[in-house]
Amino acid sequence: MSPRCFVVGHPIAHSRSPLIHGEWLRQYQLAGSYERVDVAPSELPGFIARLRDGEFAGGNVTVPHKEAVMALVDGISDAGRAVGAVNTLWRDGGRILADNTDVPGFLAHLDATVPGWQGRVGTALILGAGGAARGICYGLRSRGVGRILIVNRSRERADELAAALGRPLETGDWGQRDRLVGLADLIVNTTALGMQGKPALEIDLSGLRPGTIVDDIVYAPLKTALLADAERRGGIPVDGLGMLLHQAAPGFTRWFGVTPKVTPALRALIEADILKA
């Protein structure tokens, strides 16, 4: 029986995951399917029961279920526990296991875009303190980044994140972000600010040192105002689309038994879909 996989969320029509996984299924000539399933929060336990019963091989979980689903599975990866959210599920015998692939997705895209970045990053400045920030801080800490500064509009939330993950995380006030730019070797925007339809990310990059890596996890628009400004000032821009593509790969490997590659052709396919939206 061909593996049947899914992405669940509410709403879910916007998800580009079926386009990514569908292209890999076509490229590797694999039998199987990947579909969107709109599941309201009250319906999540029933849907997970369908996965447990073998209707699906596994799938992805997106907003608003990334935290709630953790109580419904049998095993969670270290990354998933540390971040407090998961996005990838698979069956292992009679058990359902879960992982957070945003962490390796972020790191894999950074590795591909700026090879050897670890040797040049002593201090990272993280904008935001939500779920994405938590995963990215966990990943940077695992790679040995020596100082991770978090600034968030709510200082309390930044403090909670730093307390949860511990050293080398520390926090600053949102109002300090312009001054902290000059201290950073890597700046990551983990907020939705700058996304199409959202308010702009207001930050002064005049203190940016040439060669500083600036990573924006927003991928619509493909080149955000933050990345364009960083590039003009001699920074190295890293866009959010690559993270989206790379985070999809571990799940595909689990479900279909093939490790897919993130290729220029795949990127072009998703870029075209974003541009027509």
N, C-alpha and C positions, 0 to 999 in steps of 0.2 A: 504493500500500500504506500503510495507516494506521501511524503511528509506534507502536512497541511499546517501552515503557520499564520500568525496574525500580528496586528498591532491594535491594542485596545486603549480607548480613551473616551472622553466625553467633553466637547465634540471631537470628532476624529477625521472629518472630511479633508482637513488641511494637511494631513500627514503625507510626507513624501517617501516614507519608508517602503510602501509597495512598489514605487518606481525604482528604488535602489535594489531591493531584493529581486524584483522581477527582471531587471537587467542582468543581474548575476545568474539567475536561473537560466536565462536565455543564453548568456555567454558560455556557461559551463555545460549547457545542454543537459540539465538535470530535471528529472520529474519532481514535481512538487508545486506548491502554491503558497501565496502570502497575501493576506487580505486585511482590509480595515474592518474593525468591529466596534460599533458604538455601544459602549456599556456604561450605563449610569451607575453612580456609586452604590446604590441599593442593590444593583444586579451583579456586582463584582463577585461575591461569594459563589453565586450560581454559575458564573462563567468559569471560575477557577475549578469548580467541580467537573465541568465539561472537559477541561484540560486534564484533570486527574483521571478521568474515565477513558482517556485515549483518543478523544475527538481531534486533538491537535498534538503536534510534536513539541510545540513551544511557540514563543512569540515575544513581542515587545510590549512594554507598558509605558504609557505616557500620561500626561496631566488628565485627571487629578488623582491617578491611582498609584503613583510611584511609592508612596509611603504606606498607604492602606493595604496594599497587596502583601506587604511583608508579614502580616499576621496570618496570612492564608497559605504560606508555603512551608516546606519542611527543612530547608537549608538555605543559608544566605552567605555569600562570599565575604571575606574580610573587608573588601572595598565597600560592598553594600551596607554592611553594619556600620562602618566608620562614617559613611556619608549619610546614612539614615534614609536611603531611598534606593530602589532598584528599577531597572528598565528592561531586563532580559530574563526570560523564564524558559526552562526546558524540563522535560521529563527524564528521570533516571530510575528505571524500574518503576516502582510504584510511588516514587517520591517526586516532588516538584522542587527544583532548585532555582535560585535567583542570584543575579549579579548586577553590578552597576558598571556598564561598559562606557559610560561617559568619561570615566577616569582614563582607561587606556586609549580611548578615542582622542581625547585632548592631547595626550602625550605622543601618540603615534603621529598626529598631524604636525605637532611641533617638531618632532624628530625629522619628519620628511621635509618640512619647509626650511628649517634652520638646523642642519646637521651639526652636531657638536655643541648645541646651545648650553648644555649643562656646564661646560667649562668656562662660560662667559657670564653666567647668571649667579651673582652672589645675593642680590636683593630683588624680590618680586613685589610689585604693588598690585593688589587685588581690589578692584572696584566692585562692591556688592558683597553681600553675606548670606545669600540664599542657598538653595540646594546646589546650583551649579558651582557657586564659589566653594562650597564645602568639598565637592568632588575634586575640583581643581587644586585646592590647597592640599588635600590628601595626596594627590598625584605628585605635586611639586615637592612635598615633604619626602615622599618615597624616593625621589630622585636626588635627594641631598641638598636642595636649595637651603642656604644657611639662614636667610632672613625673609620672612613672608609677612608683609604689612597689609592689613585689611582696613579699608575705609568704607563706610556704609552710611546711608542717610540716617539710619537708626544705629547709633553707637552701641546700644544695648545688644542688638542682634550680632554685631561684629564681635563684641566681647564674649557672647555665648559660643560663637564659632571657635574663637581662639581658645576658650576654656575646654571645649570638647576635644579638640585635636592636640592641644598643647604646643610645646616648642617645636619649631622656631616661629610660631605664629605670634603676632602682636597686632595691636589695633591703633588706629588714629581717628580723629574726627573727620567727617566728610569735608569740612571746610579747609582741611589741610592738604587736600589732594593735589592742588596745583604746586605747592611747595615740595611735596614728596616725589613729584615726577622726576626731578633731577637726581634723586637717590637711587632710582630703579634701573636695573638692567633688563627687566621684563615687566611690562604692564599688561594686565588682563582685565578687560571689561566683561564681567559676568552678569551684568544687569540687562534689562530689555531696553534701556535708554539708547536712543539712536536707531531703533528698529522702525521699519515702516509703520506709521500710525501711532507711534509712541513719542513722547517728548524727546528733545535732543539731549545728548550727554554733554553737559557743560564742564569742560576741563581745559585749562590753559597749558598747552604743551611747549611753551616758549623755553622752559628749562630742560627739555628733552636732550639728552646727550646723543650724538650721532652713533648709530649702531645699536641703540636700545631696541629690543624686540617689543612690538606692540601687537597684542592678540585680542581680537574682538570676537566673542562667540556668537554675536548677531550675524546672520547670513542673508538677511533681506532688509536693506540692499546688500548686494555682494561686496561692495566697497563702501563701508560706512564713513561718515564724516571723520570719525576718530582715526581710521586707517589712512584716509587721504591726507589728513593733517600730519600724521606721523611720517608718512612717506616724504612729504614736502620738506620736513625738517631732518631728513637723514636717518629716520628710524626704519626698522625692518618690519613690514606689516605681515600679519598672519590672520587670515580671514576665518570666519566661523563655519563656512561650508565644509571644509576639510574635516573638521571635528565631527560633523553630522555623518559624513561618509565613513570615516574610520570607526566610529562607535557602532556602526551596523555590522561590521565584519565578524566580531566574536560570536554573535548570535547565529549568523549564517553558518559558521563552521560547526556550531553545536547541532543545528537542526539538519543540515544537508551534507555534512561530512567533507566539505571542501573549504579551504581557506581562500577567500576571494581577495583580489587585488583592487585597490583604489586607483583607477586609471584616469588619464586625461579624458578618455571617451565617456566614462561614467560621470565625471565632473561636468563635462559639457552638456550631458543630458539633463542633469539636475539644474544647472545654470539656466538652460533654456526654459525649463519649467518655472523657475523663479521669475524670470524676466517677463513671462507672459501672464503671470498672476496679477 
